[in-house]
Each structure stands twice: as C-alpha cells, then as structure tokens.
Amino acid sequence: MAITNNRLSKDQYEQNFSDIHPPFETHNAALVEANRCLFCYDAPCTKSCPTGINVPKFIKQITTDNIKGSAHTIFVSNIMGAGCSKVCPVEKLCEGACVYNLMEEEAIPIAKLQRYSTEKAMQNNWQLFQRKPSTGKKVAIVGAGPAGLSCAHVLSREGIDVTIYEKESKGGGLMTYGIAAYKVTPQFCEDEVNYITSIGGIEIKYNQELGKNLPAGRQGISLTDLQKNYDAVYLGIGVGVARQLDIPGEELEGVVDAISFIYDLRAKGYPVVPVGDKVAVIGMGMTAIDAATQAKRLGAKEVTLVYRRTEKEKPCTQVELDIAKLDGCEIIWLAAPKEVRGDNGKVSQLICSIMKLGEPDASGRRSPVDTGETFSLDVDMVIKAAGQVPFEELVNSSQIKNSKGKIVIDNNCATNIKGVFAGGDAVNGGKEVVDAVQAGKDGAKAIMEYLNPQTLPK
C-alpha cells in the first residue's frame, strides 16, 4: 500500500471531476420544467431560502423568455445565486419545500433553473446593477468568501467604496477552496468573483491576512490599522481550523485533515494531490463526503467513512450520502476512531471503538456510548473530517468578544468594537454558503445604517 499522486491520466481526472449536475442543454428543456411551476402565493420555496429569493417570480420570468429579468430577481437577493445553484443542499431548502413533494410528484428543479438564468447572465456579462455615485465612505472587509463578497456588493451598489483583504491568492472562500471540484470548478469560482466585482467600487487585495507572524508570502494586516483607515470594518473570516481527533497516532504520516486535502486539489489540481490505496474518512458531514468522493475519484481502491452515530443522525443530506455510495465508498456506522497505528512512521491501521446509542437526554437526543469493543481497518491514509473550529487565537488577539472563537455580535451585526461588524461562519461556526451570503447582506445593511441612515436604499 502506498500514497501516490500518479493514479489517473489527465483525461481520467477531467472525467472524474467534471460537473456532476449538468445544466439544461436547451432553452426548451428549461421551459418545460419552468412551466410545471404552480407559482404559489406565499411560496414555501421562497420562505425556505435563507436569502429569500423570489422563486416563483424568477421561474415565471423564464417562462416569458425574460432571462435577464430572472437573473436580476435572483441576484438582488443572492449575488452568489449562480454558485449556490450548484452547492446548496436544495433538498432540505427550496426544493424540499416544493408543494409537489406533498403530491408525491417530483419537485420543481429550482436549482437547475436558477443556474440556467444566472449562468446566462455571467456568460453574457449582463450588468444588472448600476452603482450609485460614490458617497466618499470607505469600508474594509476581511475575507473574500461568500459573506465578504455579498457584503461588498450591497455596499458598492449604494456608492460605498470597498476594499477586501483576502489571505488566499483567489477569492471565493469556501466556494473556491473547500468544496469538491465536481460540484463547482475553480474556473467557475473565479468567474463568479470577477462578475461580482465587475460592478466597480470593489478592490480585492490578495495574500493579505489578518494577524501577525504570518508565513512567507503573506502580508499581515491589523484590525487597528483597518479601523484607522476605513469608516467601518466587516469581518467575514469564516472558519477553517480542522478539529483534532486527540487520539494516539494522529501525527503519523498519512493522517491529513479533509480541509487541506480538498484545498490542495482546488489550489493545485492535476496531478499533485496524493491519495492512498485504502483510505478511512472520519466524519459524515458535507466535507467528509467531499473528501471521501475526492479520494475515490483520485484513484483510491477502498474508501471507508467512519461515523460515531447512526445513519439517522448523519449531518450530511441523503443526496450527498448517495453520491458517496455511488462512487463505491463504504460506510461504518456507530464507530469512533480510537487510535492510529503505523509502521516506520506511516499509517497502517485505524483502530475504532464500537459505539451504541445511550439513553436519551432531556432534549430526546441519544449520544453514542463506547461499548468497550474495537475493530481495526488496514489503511494507508486517514482523512480527518470531524468538523472545523473557529480562529480562536486570532479573534482573541484582536480583542474581539467571542464564544470559543465564534465572534459575538448584536442584532445589528456589530461586535464589541465600535465600527467593526462580522458575519457568516466566523459568527455561526459554519453553515451553508447561502447562509453566509445572507449574513453579508445583513452586515451591509447594518454598516450603511452606522455610516449614514441616508445611504440606506429606499
């Protein structure tokens, strides 16, 4: 068994990581599905969207061949509507709320229709928003992820000049670096960032990170300096520190965290990302599924997902789980990692405890309990996907009030520091891309109110 990065040809790689959800091939194909919509009053699909996209309206506009208007309806609520149409867990949001589900009929393919309109807008570079004259106000945003970009676009529309400081060499945050390539390609992410910033008034400064003592090639920026040079600051720094397993052998060669594993493929591409023959993935969230399917599609012979609870408690959606199963990933429920063993400093075995569900607590939730029995898996790679933790050290060093690293804000997105606002994963600890987009909108509104109530849109 060995870890190598030469398992696939270039053609195999491109095939394995091509778009898993192809778009409509023709306008007529989109029309057929759009015309199935019942255009519900007080539509449950709109209610279930964190950004409140008026779903019946944008679908109706497709049926009348008003694709530009359809894209505007989407973007006015969610400027990352194109990306969200690819990565949103729609089965538990808009499509899951579609009334057709109650009729035991197939839901309207809302995401695919949303993708149809928004990609047309991006491909044709339709400028659907006109920036208002500059107000002279300047805002700094830390993080060019969904929250930061959403906040920037709303502010820019209202004539506020925005500078985004981004620690990576590209914008997009989680969309660019943290999601499997078969869902959304790096090129698409770059195109989306460029489309968002094409409104004008938004400058992104790359390789500039909040904090001090940074690696070579990254320039540190301080919150104090941002406060001095800008009228307000928005922190959209997300989360990204992998949660440790805290078990023996975690330091062995071949143990990697899922965030880094996915990041490397997104940042470097073919053929530099190594993968083992027999891979174990710890966790069952979206990141775990992405890591497992990525390993399989990179050429791993066996991939086993290990999760300490039952299938009923899985954090991923059934659609995500089905993708992993179709790719040939095995799943072991009620198993928790206990120890990683190795030979000559390299991973050779994962020892797991067999769990059972204990008695329900006051909320009715049953936590897994160790039975005392164990089993072993022969592996040459272990991928940790047990969640992410906030940048606790970073926010503490900036004197920002937080709860175990999660930034604490009031109802107006304001932190304990005057003129400093925050939102997205940095505040909630990690939700969906669409939630971060809404957080950016909320932050922009709060900043405009803070700077000058007259800057608020009528």
C-alpha positions in Angstrom: 0.0 0.0 0.0 1.3 3.5 -0.8 0.2 7.1 -1.2 0.8 8.4 -4.7 -0.3 11.2 -7.0 0.0 9.3 -10.2 -3.1 7.1 -10.3 -5.1 8.9 -13.1 -4.4 10.1 -16.6 -5.3 13.7 -17.3 -8.4 12.5 -19.2 -9.5 10.3 -16.4 -9.0 13.2 -13.9 -11.1 15.6 -16.0 -13.8 13.0 -16.4 -13.9 12.1 -12.7 -14.1 15.8 -11.7 -16.5 17.1 -14.4 -19.8 18.7 -13.5 -21.9 16.2 -11.5 -25.1 18.2 -12.2 -25.1 19.2 -15.9 -27.2 22.3 -16.8 -30.1 22.4 -19.2 -28.8 21.8 -22.7 -31.5 23.9 -24.4 -33.9 26.7 -23.6 -36.8 24.5 -24.4 -35.7 22.0 -21.8 -35.7 24.8 -19.2 -39.1 26.0 -20.4 -40.6 22.5 -19.9 -39.6 22.5 -16.2 -40.4 26.2 -15.6 -43.9 25.7 -16.9 -44.5 23.0 -14.4 -44.3 25.5 -11.6 -47.6 26.4 -9.8 -46.3 29.9 -8.9 -47.6 29.5 -5.4 -48.8 32.5 -3.4 -46.7 32.9 -0.2 -44.4 30.3 -1.7 -42.8 27.8 0.7 -39.7 27.6 -1.5 -39.0 31.3 -1.1 -39.6 31.0 2.7 -37.1 28.2 2.9 -34.3 30.1 1.1 -32.1 31.9 3.7 -31.6 34.8 1.2 -35.3 35.0 0.3 -35.1 34.6 -3.4 -38.5 35.1 -5.0 -38.5 31.7 -6.7 -42.0 31.8 -8.4 -41.1 35.2 -9.9 -37.7 34.2 -11.4 -39.2 31.0 -12.8 -42.2 32.9 -14.2 -39.7 35.2 -15.9 -38.1 32.2 -17.6 -41.4 31.1 -19.0 -41.8 34.6 -20.6 -38.3 34.5 -22.0 -37.2 37.3 -19.7 -33.9 35.6 -18.7 -32.2 38.9 -17.8 -35.1 39.8 -15.5 -34.9 36.3 -14.0 -31.2 36.6 -13.2 -31.8 40.0 -11.7 -34.6 38.6 -9.4 -32.1 36.0 -8.2 -29.1 38.3 -7.8 -30.9 41.1 -6.0 -31.4 38.6 -3.2 -28.3 36.4 -3.6 -25.4 37.8 -5.6 -23.9 34.3 -5.4 -27.0 32.7 -6.8 -25.0 31.0 -9.6 -22.7 29.3 -7.2 -25.5 28.5 -4.7 -27.4 26.8 -7.5 -24.6 24.2 -7.7 -23.7 23.7 -4.0 -26.9 24.4 -1.9 -28.5 21.4 -0.2 -31.7 22.2 -2.0 -33.3 19.0 -0.9 -33.6 20.5 2.6 -34.2 24.0 1.4 -36.2 25.3 -1.6 -36.8 22.0 -3.5 -37.5 20.2 -0.2 -40.3 22.8 0.4 -41.8 22.5 -3.0 -45.5 21.7 -2.8 -45.1 18.9 -5.4 -43.5 16.8 -2.7 -46.9 16.8 -0.9 -48.4 15.4 -4.1 -45.8 12.7 -4.3 -44.5 14.2 -7.6 -41.0 15.3 -8.5 -40.2 18.8 -7.1 -39.5 21.7 -9.5 -35.7 21.6 -10.2 -35.3 25.1 -8.7 -31.5 25.0 -8.5 -31.2 23.9 -12.1 -33.5 26.7 -13.3 -31.6 29.2 -11.1 -28.4 28.0 -12.6 -29.8 28.5 -16.1 -30.6 32.2 -15.6 -27.6 33.1 -13.6 -25.1 31.4 -15.8 -26.6 33.2 -18.8 -26.0 36.5 -17.0 -22.4 35.6 -16.2 -21.6 34.2 -19.7 -23.0 37.4 -21.3 -21.6 39.7 -18.6 -25.0 41.3 -18.2 -24.6 44.3 -15.8 -27.8 44.1 -13.9 -27.0 46.7 -11.2 -25.9 50.3 -11.6 -23.6 51.6 -8.9 -24.7 54.8 -7.3 -22.3 57.8 -7.2 -19.6 57.5 -4.5 -20.6 58.6 -1.1 -17.0 59.1 -0.1 -17.3 56.4 2.6 -14.8 53.5 2.7 -15.3 50.1 4.2 -12.7 47.3 4.7 -13.8 43.7 4.5 -11.7 40.9 5.8 -12.3 37.7 3.7 -13.4 37.4 0.1 -15.7 34.5 0.8 -19.5 34.4 0.4 -20.2 36.7 3.3 -17.5 39.2 2.4 -18.4 39.3 -1.3 -22.1 39.6 -0.6 -21.5 42.5 1.9 -19.2 44.2 -0.6 -21.7 44.0 -3.5 -24.5 45.5 -1.5 -22.3 48.3 -0.2 -20.9 49.1 -3.6 -24.4 49.3 -5.1 -25.0 52.1 -2.7 -21.9 54.0 -3.6 -19.6 52.9 -0.8 -16.0 52.1 -1.7 -14.9 48.7 -0.6 -11.5 47.1 -0.1 -11.5 43.4 0.6 -8.4 41.8 2.3 -8.1 38.1 1.4 -5.4 35.7 2.8 -5.5 33.4 -0.3 -4.4 34.2 -3.8 -8.0 33.9 -5.1 -11.4 35.0 -3.9 -14.5 32.9 -3.2 -13.5 31.4 0.2 -15.2 28.0 0.8 -16.6 28.0 -2.8 -13.1 28.2 -4.2 -11.1 26.1 -1.8 -13.4 23.9 0.3 -15.9 22.1 -2.0 -15.4 19.1 -4.2 -14.4 20.1 -7.8 -17.1 18.0 -9.4 -19.7 20.3 -7.8 -18.1 23.6 -8.7 -14.9 24.1 -10.7 -12.1 26.6 -9.7 -12.6 28.4 -13.0 -16.3 28.9 -12.3 -15.5 30.3 -8.9 -13.0 32.8 -10.4 -15.6 33.8 -13.0 -18.2 34.4 -10.2 -15.8 36.6 -8.2 -15.0 38.6 -11.3 -18.7 39.0 -12.1 -19.5 40.2 -8.6 -16.7 42.8 -8.6 -17.4 44.0 -12.1 -20.0 46.4 -10.6 -17.0 48.6 -9.7 -16.0 50.1 -6.4 -14.7 46.8 -5.0 -10.9 46.2 -4.8 -9.6 42.8 -3.6 -6.1 42.7 -2.1 -4.9 39.1 -2.1 -2.3 37.4 0.1 -3.1 39.7 3.0 -4.2 38.1 6.2 -5.5 39.4 9.5 -2.9 38.9 12.2 0.8 38.8 12.8 3.8 36.4 12.4 2.4 35.0 9.1 4.1 32.6 6.7 6.4 34.0 4.0 4.4 35.4 1.1 1.6 36.7 3.2 1.3 40.2 4.4 -0.3 40.8 7.8 -2.9 43.4 8.4 -4.1 44.6 11.8 -7.6 45.4 12.9 -6.3 48.6 14.4 -4.9 49.8 11.1 -8.1 49.0 9.3 -10.1 51.0 11.9 -7.8 54.0 11.3 -8.0 53.9 7.5 -11.7 53.0 7.0 -15.0 54.2 8.1 -16.1 50.7 9.1 -14.8 47.1 9.0 -16.6 43.8 8.3 -15.1 40.5 9.4 -16.0 37.6 7.2 -13.1 35.4 8.1 -15.0 32.1 8.2 -13.7 29.1 9.9 -11.0 26.8 8.7 -9.1 25.2 11.5 -9.6 21.5 11.4 -10.8 19.9 14.6 -8.3 17.4 16.0 -9.2 13.9 16.9 -6.9 13.9 20.0 -6.1 10.2 19.6 -2.7 8.4 19.6 -1.0 8.2 16.2 -2.7 11.3 14.8 0.8 12.7 13.9 1.7 9.8 11.7 2.5 10.3 8.0 -0.7 9.7 6.0 -3.0 11.3 8.5 -4.4 14.5 6.9 -7.3 16.8 7.5 -10.1 17.0 5.0 -9.9 20.8 4.6 -6.2 20.5 3.5 -7.0 17.5 1.3 -9.7 19.3 -0.6 -7.8 22.6 -0.6 -4.8 21.0 -2.3 -6.9 19.7 -5.2 -8.7 23.0 -5.6 -5.5 25.1 -5.4 -3.1 22.8 -7.3 -5.2 20.5 -9.4 -3.9 17.6 -11.5 -1.7 15.6 -10.7 -0.1 16.8 -7.5 -2.6 15.6 -4.8 -1.6 12.2 -3.4 -4.1 9.6 -2.2 -3.8 6.2 -0.6 -4.9 2.7 -1.7 -7.0 2.2 1.4 -8.5 5.4 2.9 -10.5 5.9 6.0 -12.5 9.2 6.4 -13.6 10.2 9.9 -16.9 12.1 9.9 -20.2 12.3 8.0 -20.7 16.0 7.2 -20.5 17.6 3.7 -16.7 18.0 4.0 -16.3 14.3 4.9 -18.4 13.2 1.9 -16.4 15.6 -0.4 -13.1 14.2 0.9 -14.3 10.6 0.5 -15.6 11.0 -3.0 -12.5 13.0 -3.9 -10.2 10.2 -2.7 -12.2 7.6 -4.7 -12.2 9.8 -7.8 -8.4 10.3 -7.4 -8.0 6.5 -7.6 -8.2 5.1 -4.1 -9.1 1.4 -4.3 -11.1 1.4 -1.0 -12.6 4.4 0.9 -14.4 3.8 4.2 -16.4 6.5 6.0 -16.5 6.1 9.8 -19.2 7.8 11.8 -19.9 7.5 15.6 -23.6 7.9 15.3 -26.3 6.1 13.2 -27.5 7.0 9.7 -30.5 8.7 11.3 -28.2 11.3 12.9 -26.0 11.9 9.9 -25.3 15.7 9.3 -25.0 15.3 5.5 -28.0 15.0 3.3 -29.2 11.8 1.7 -28.3 13.2 -1.7 -24.7 13.7 -0.5 -24.6 10.2 1.0 -25.9 8.7 -2.2 -23.1 10.3 -4.1 -20.5 8.6 -1.9 -22.3 5.3 -2.2 -22.5 5.5 -6.0 -18.7 6.2 -6.0 -18.2 3.0 -4.1 -17.4 4.4 -0.7 -18.2 2.0 2.2 -19.8 3.3 5.5 -19.4 2.0 9.0 -22.0 3.5 11.5 -21.6 3.6 15.3 -17.8 3.6 15.1 -15.4 6.2 16.6 -11.6 6.5 16.0 -9.6 5.3 19.0 -6.0 5.0 17.7 -4.0 5.3 14.5 -1.2 2.7 14.3 1.8 2.8 11.9 4.9 1.2 10.6 8.1 3.2 10.2 6.2 6.4 11.0 3.5 5.8 8.3 -0.2 4.9 8.8 -1.0 1.2 8.7 -4.2 0.7 10.8 -7.1 2.6 12.2 -8.5 1.2 15.5 -12.1 2.1 16.1 -14.4 1.7 19.1 -17.7 0.2 18.5 -20.4 2.5 19.8 -24.1 2.2 20.8 -26.7 4.8 21.5 -27.2 5.7 25.1 -30.3 6.8 26.9 -32.0 10.0 25.6 -31.2 13.3 27.3 -33.7 16.0 28.2 -34.0 17.0 24.5 -34.5 13.4 23.4 -31.1 13.2 21.8 -29.2 9.9 22.3 -25.5 10.3 22.5 -23.1 7.5 21.4 -21.6 5.4 24.1 -18.4 3.3 23.9 -19.2 -0.4 24.2 -15.6 -1.3 25.0 -15.2 -3.4 21.9 -13.0 -2.4 19.0 -12.2 -3.3 15.4 -9.3 -2.4 13.0 -9.1 -1.2 9.4 -6.0 -1.7 7.3 -5.3 1.7 5.8 -2.5 3.8 4.4 -4.4 7.1 4.7 -6.7 8.6 7.3 -8.6 11.8 6.5 -10.0 13.8 9.4 -13.3 15.4 8.7 -14.7 15.8 12.2 -15.6 19.4 11.7 -13.9 22.8 11.9 -13.3 25.2 14.7 -13.1 29.0 14.7 -10.0 31.1 14.6 -10.0 31.5 18.4 -6.4 32.7 18.8 -6.9 35.2 16.0 -10.1 36.8 17.4 -8.6 36.8 20.9 -5.5 38.6 19.8 -7.8 41.3 18.2 -9.7 41.8 21.5 -13.0 40.8 19.8 -15.6 39.4 22.1 -16.2 35.7 21.2 -17.5 32.4 22.4 -14.8 29.8 22.0 -13.6 31.6 18.9 -17.1 32.4 17.4 -17.4 36.2 17.1 -20.2 37.6 19.2 -22.4 40.2 17.5 -25.6 42.1 18.5 -28.8 42.2 16.4 -27.1 44.7 14.1 -24.1 42.5 13.3 -21.9 44.7 15.4 -19.1 43.4 17.5 -17.9 44.8 20.9 -15.6 47.1 19.0 -17.1 50.3 17.6 -17.4 50.3 13.8 -16.4 46.6 13.5 -19.1 44.2 12.2 -19.0 40.5 11.5 -21.0 37.7 10.0 -21.0 34.3 8.3 -19.2 31.2 9.5 -17.0 33.4 11.8 -20.1 34.0 13.8 -22.3 30.9 13.4 -19.4 28.4 13.4 -20.2 27.1 10.0 -23.4 26.8 8.0 -24.2 26.8 4.2 -22.9 29.1 1.6 -26.3 30.7 1.2 -26.4 31.5 4.9 -23.1 33.3 4.6 -24.5 35.3 1.7 -27.4 36.5 3.8 -25.1 37.3 6.6 -23.2 39.6 4.2 -26.4 41.3 3.2 -27.3 41.8 6.9 -23.9 43.2 7.6 -24.0 45.6 4.7 -27.4 47.0 5.9 -26.0 47.4 9.4 -22.9 49.2 8.1 -24.9 51.6 6.0 -27.1 52.4 8.9 -24.0 53.0 11.1 -22.3 55.2 8.5 -25.3 57.3 7.5 -29.0 56.4 7.6 -29.4 58.3 4.3 -27.3 55.7 2.5 -29.9 53.1 3.1 -31.8 52.0 -0.1 -35.3 53.4 -0.4 
